Amino acid sequence: MSNENIKELLDILRCPEAVHDTSKGADAGKLELVRDYWLVSADSGNKYPIVDGIPVMLIEEGQKWRNTAIEDLPVPPPAPA
């Protein structure tokens, strides 16, 4: 999957942690593509890597990068362990 396809999917992809927070409304967990390799949720703060064109949408993976500043995220991201 190319990053261009991921941009098209941003309308339907959501942070799997943030969608459970009903206080965020119908658009909870919306993701933003940053640095062409990361999907970032403003609601949860989670940052999900895109590895080999595939978003790694595991909550644990997103939480692992939560405290990393966007400018410090590795490009390309490492494969999950």
C-alpha positions in Angstrom: 0.0 0.0 0.0 1.4 3.4 -1.0 1.3 6.4 1.2 -1.0 8.0 -1.3 -3.5 5.2 -0.6 -3.1 5.9 3.1 -4.0 9.5 2.5 -7.3 8.3 0.9 -7.9 6.0 3.9 -7.6 8.8 6.5 -11.3 9.4 6.2 -12.0 6.0 7.6 -8.9 5.0 9.7 -9.2 5.9 13.4 -7.0 5.5 16.4 -8.2 2.3 18.0 -7.7 3.7 21.5 -9.4 7.1 21.0 -12.6 5.7 19.3 -13.7 4.3 22.7 -13.8 7.8 24.2 -17.4 8.8 23.6 -16.7 12.4 24.8 -14.8 13.0 21.6 -17.9 12.7 19.4 -18.4 11.0 16.1 -15.0 11.9 14.7 -13.1 10.5 17.7 -9.6 9.1 16.8 -9.2 11.0 13.5 -5.6 10.6 12.3 -3.2 12.9 10.6 -0.4 11.8 8.3 2.9 13.3 9.3 6.3 12.9 7.8 4.8 10.5 5.2 5.4 7.6 7.6 3.3 8.3 10.7 -0.4 8.5 11.6 -1.0 10.8 14.6 -4.1 11.0 16.8 -4.6 14.3 18.4 -7.2 12.7 20.7 -5.0 10.0 22.2 -1.5 11.4 21.4 -0.7 8.0 19.9 1.6 7.8 16.9 1.3 4.8 14.6 4.1 4.0 12.2 3.6 3.0 8.6 6.0 0.1 7.8 6.4 -1.1 4.3 3.3 0.9 3.3 1.1 -0.8 6.0 -0.2 1.2 9.1 0.7 -0.6 12.3 -2.5 0.2 14.2 -1.8 -1.6 17.4 -2.6 0.4 20.5 0.7 -0.7 22.2 2.7 0.5 19.2 1.0 3.9 19.1 1.5 4.3 22.9 5.2 3.5 22.5 5.7 6.6 20.4 3.3 8.9 22.3 5.9 10.9 24.1 8.2 11.3 21.0 8.0 14.7 19.4 6.9 14.6 15.8 10.2 16.0 14.6 12.0 13.2 16.5 10.0 10.3 14.9 12.3 8.1 12.9 11.9 8.1 9.1 11.4 5.5 8.0 10.1 3.9 11.2 11.6 0.7 12.5 9.6 -2.5 12.2 7.7 -3.3 15.4 9.4 -5.8 17.7 
